[in-house]
Amino acid sequence: MRTRLPETLAGGAREIAETALRACVHCGMCNATCPTYLLTGEELMGPRGRIYLMKQALEGEPVTDLTREALDACLGCRACETTCPSGVQYHRLFEVGQAAVLEAAPRPAAGRLQRAAIRALALSPAFGALSGLGRTLRPLLPGSLQDKVPPAPGSTHRPHARHARRMVLLTGCVQSGAAPHFNAAAARILDRFGISLVEAPQAGCCGAVPGHLDARDQARALARRNLDAWTPLLEDGAEAVLVTSSGCGAYLHDYPDLLRDDPAYRDRARRLVDLVRDPVEVLEALPLEATVPPAYPRIAVHEPCSLQHGLKLAGRIPTLLRRLGYDPQPVADGHLCCGSAGAWSLLNPDMAGRLRDARMEALNAGAPQAVYTANIGCWMHLSAGATAPLRHWLEAVEAVLPPAR
């Protein structure tokens, strides 16, 4: 695709936009795996149409509210990247293109306020308490709010750090409040194999929530805070940063782009990417052995978009669970998004509900005794339509391991 990008476009952003736009050959294969295109059948609701809109905005063509709304409807699932035969890095272009669109067609005050409220709630230390209050009051809430209340967390017991081998644990924001049992399960499992998970008290949100909600400066500040907090631990011998929520893991991989114009942090961001680990990458290398057969072997595994298309780890969780005696059932169209996409489900409730229903139908088709996922947002979103117990896949691993010593 030919481009006429202005010289005023910042160096890093210009390189990203030129590379992505020139790689696109207009084939439209991306539309075949785009959830919003499949729902609407509209060209502007698919990656190819959005690429044209972003190209026009970057080249200084007139931008309308329609352009902004078409980009707002993108889930950021990155299925188009996995499908694209030309290797277009759509998510990098989207970050640059959306900024240009919002500059030319600013969001109305109501939209800005809505996004600010979601950011404040997600990053609030009170999120966990509010989640508990929501569960208590759930029968009194209207149906639309009942669906937003996260399920009760599992066991949050964690062993003390006692091993020489250590990994840094991302605490997160929403996950630390709504699902602290994700990290607790990881800590208990790895403790059995001589690995302690340690936290940096100053670290927290990975930055994905503000980064996806028009607050890139706040996302950069959070990324810098995390790098400052983790660097001493990594320099002191911690071998990796473990992330139990795949959405956060994928965002950490974007730190080099996020901080590309910051000479004090961009090299540190690049080095961090080599140290980020999803639990499946760590557990695959350990001598895992089930000591008892699974109580509920017939399962379905939901592989989040961030795991498949962001981290490129598709198929590895089902393979690991099969090794431990589980029987993962086939899931039709497993590459498609569940409709969570962080805060996207709050901003686009109708489409999010339709995507969730389609995913749950596929996940339940094999009559599983339990459904396992790998991302906090998907766990919260899918729980509203779950008929079988919905859990983090680490809980399936822990259930068949020998008792902790």
N, C-alpha and C positions, 0 to 999 in steps of 0.2 A: 504494500500500500504506500503510495507516495505521500509525503508529508511536506507541509509548509509551516513548520513551527517557528515562532518569533524568537529573535535573539534574546529577548528579555526573559525567556523562560530559564529559570535557574539551572546551572550545569547538571547536577545530579538528576533533577526531574526531567530535563530535556533528553538526557541519555536514555532514561527508562522509557519515556514516551516514544522516542524515535525507534528504539529497538523493538518494542512491542508492536507498534503500528506497521513498521516495515515487514515484520514477520507474518502479519495477517494476510491471508490470500483470499479472503471473502468466501471460503468454501461452505460455511454454515454448518459444519459438523458439530460445532459447539452447541447449537440450538437443540440438538437431539438429546442432550443430557442436562439442559438448563431447566430447573424446576418451574421458574416463572413463565418461560416460553411454553412449556408443556401444558401449563394451566390455562394460558390465555391465547396461545397461537399468534401473538402479536410480535412483529419483527423487533420493535423497540423494547420488548420485554425479554429479549434474548441477548447473549453476548455480542453477536455480530452487530445488532442494531445499536447497542450501547457503545460499542467501539466507534461507530460512525459518529454518534453524538459527542463522545469525548474528543474525537479528532477535530470536529467542528469548533468545539469550545476552546481547545488548545490553540487552534489556528486563528482565533479571534472572530469567528462567525457569531451571529446573534444567538443568544441562549435564552430559552424560555422556561417557564415553570414545568412544561412537559418534559424537558430534558432532565431537570432536577428530579422529578417524580419517577422517571424511568430508571435513573440511577439509584434512587432510594429503594426501589423495588428489588434490587439485586441483593441476594442473600449473602454473597461473598463465599459461596460454598466451594468454588474452584473446581467443580466437576468439568467445566469447560476446558480447563488447563489439562486435565488428564485426557480428555477427548481430542484436543487439538493436535493435528498431525504436524503443524508447523512450530509447535513449542511456544506459542504466544503466552507470555507471563501476564495474564489478564489482571491478576490482583495487584500487581505493581503499577500497571497502567491505570487501574481504577483509582488508586490512591492519589495519583497525580491529576487525573482527569476530573475527579469529583471536586478537588480543591478549586480547579479552574471554573467549574460549573457553579459552585457556591459563591465564588467571588463575583461572577457575572449575574447570577440570579439568586440573591440571598434568600435564605429560608424565612418564611413568615414568623412573627413573634411567637405564635402558638407552638410551632414546630420546634423552635429553639428552646422554649420553656419545657416542652415535653422531654426533649433529649437531656436537658440539664437536670431535670428531676430524676430521670432514670440513672444518670451518672452518679448523682448524689446518693441515691438509695443503694446502688450496687456497692459503692465504696464506703458506705457508712459502717462503723464498728457495731452499730445496732442492728445490722441486717439479720443476724442469727436470732436475736430476741424477737424481732418483728416477724420472722418466719414462724417461730414457736407460737406467737400470739395469733398469727393467721390460722395455724392448725387448730388452735383452741376454738376460735370463732368461726371456723369454716362453715358449719351448718347454717350460720346466720348470714353468710355472705351471698351476694347474687352469684349466679352460675358463672358469669364471665370472670369474676374474681376468684371463685373457688378453684378454677383451672390454673391459676397463677400461684397458688400456695404450694410450696415444695413439700414432698413427703417427709416423714420423720427420718432423721439420720439413724444409721446403725451404731455399733459400738465405737466409741471414740478413745478407748483405752490404748495407750502407746507405751512401749518399753522405753526405759532410759537409754540414752546414748552411751554405749559401753564398749564399742568395738573400735579397733584401730582403723578399720576400713570404713570410710564415711562418704556420704553424698549429701549435698545441700538439697533441701526440700522447698519447693515453691509453695508458699502458704495460700496465695490468692486472695480474692475479695469475696465474691459471692460464694465460692466453694467453702471457704473457711467458716462462713456463717451458716449456709444451708446444708452442707454435706461434709463436715469435718471427718466423717468416717472414711472417706476416700483415702486421705493421707494416713489415717490411723491404720487402715488395713495394709497399706504399703509398708509402713514402719514395722508392723508385726511380722509380715512375711519376710522382709529382708533381714530382720533381727535374727531369724532362724538360721540364716546363712552367713552370719558374721558381718553384716553391714548395718551401720547405724545411720539414721537420717537426722540431720541437724538443721535447724532453722536460724535465719538471721532476723532478729527482732525488727530491724529497721526496714526489711523488705516487705512486700505485700502484693498488691494488684500488679499483674503483668503489663497492664496498660491497654488491653484489648477493648475493654468497655468504653473508655473515653476515646480511644483511637478510632473506633467505629461509629462514634456519635459526635462527630464534628469538633473534637477537642484534642487535636494532635499535639498541641503544646503540653497539655496535661499528661498525655501518654508518654511524651519524651521525658518529662520530669520523673514519672514513675519508673521508666526504664533506667534512667541515670541513678535513681535511688537504689534500684535493685542491683545494678552493677557495682555500686559503691559498697553495698551490704554484702554481696557474695564474694567479691574479689579477695578479701582477707581469708575467708574460709577456703577458697580454692587454692590460694597460695600456701595455705597451711596444710594442704594434703587432701582435701576433699576432692574426689575424682570426677564428679559430675554434678549437674543440677537436674534433679528428678522432678518430673511434672506429671501428676496423675490425671490431669484433665487435658485432653488432646487439643482443645481450643487454645488454651494458654501455651501449650508447647509450640503450636504452630505460630503463635504471635511472637514468642521469643526468637524464632527463626527469622522474623521480620525486623528485629532490632537493627541490623546493619542498614536497612533502608530507612528506618525511622530516624536513625542518628547519623545519616550519611553526610550531613552538613555540619556536624559537630566534631571538630578535630580532636577534642579532648576525650571523646568516647567512641568514635566510630571503629577504631581498631579493637578496642575492648569488646565492642558488640560483635565484631566478626569472630573473635576468639571464643566468645561465649557460645556461638552456634555449634561449635565442635564439641561442646561439653554438655549440651542439653540432651537428656535421655527420657524417652517414654518408658514406663515400667516394663512393657513387653520386650524392649531391647535388652533390658537388664536380666529379666527372668529367663529368657531364652538361653542365656549362657550359664545358668545355674543348674545344679543337679536336682531339679524338681522331681519328686516322685510322690504319687498319691498313695497314702497309707490306707485309706478307706475309699470304697467306690462312692461316687457322687450320690447324694440322697435324691437329687433331681437331675438325672443325666440328660434328659431331653430338653435342650435349650435353644434359644435363638440369640444370635449376637448382632447387635446393632453397631455397625462401624461408622462413627461420625465422619462427616465430610472433612473435618480438620485432621482426622487420623488418616483417611484414605488419600485425599488430594493435597493436604497441607504437609503432613509428615511422611507421606508415601509409605505407609505401613499396612496397606490393605492385606487382609487374609492372615495376618500373623497372630492375632488374638485367637480366632477360631482354631488355628493350627495348634497353638499352645494348649488350649483347653481340651482339644481332642486328645492330645498327648497325656492329659491327666484323667482321661476316662469319660469325658463329656461327649455328647452326641449333638453337635450344632446342626440345626436344621437349615436347609437351603432358604434363602431370603430373596424373593424376587426383586429385581431393580435395586439391589443393595447399594448402588452408587448414588442414588438420589437422596436429596436432603430431607430431613424430618420436619423442617420448618422452624427450627429453633433459631439458629444463626445468631446467638447472643441475644441482643435486645430486639432483633428484627421481628420476632414473634409478637412483641408488645406493640410495635409500630404498624404491623400488618396482620392483625388478628384473623381476618377472614382467610387469606391465603395460607397463613401459618396453620390454621385449623384443618384446612383441606389437605395440606401436605402431611400433617401429623396423622390424620385418619388413614391416608394411603399407606404410610409407613407401618402403622400398627396393624393394618390388615395384612400386609406382607409378613410382618414379624410373627403374627399369630396364626398364619396359615398352616404351619406345621404342628399346631397344638403344643407349643412348648410349655414346660413346667415352670420356666423362669426365662426372663429376657435380660441380657446384660449389655451395657453400653460403656463408653469410655470418656464421656464428657459431661461436665456439670450442666451446661445449658440443655443438652439433649435429655439428660436424666430428669430435669425439672419439667421440660416441655412434654415429653412422652408419657410421663406419669399420669397425666390427665386422661389419657386414653388407654392405659394399660389394663389388661384383664389378668395377666399373669404377673407375679412379682417382678419388679423392675429394679435391677441392682447394678453396681459397678462390677466390672469383670474381675477385679482383684478379689472380691468377695467369693467368687467361684473358686479361685485359686486357693485361698485360705481354707475353704471348707474341706478340702481333701488332704491337706498337709498334716503332718504329725503335730501333736500339741506342743506349744512353746515350752521351752525349758526355763 
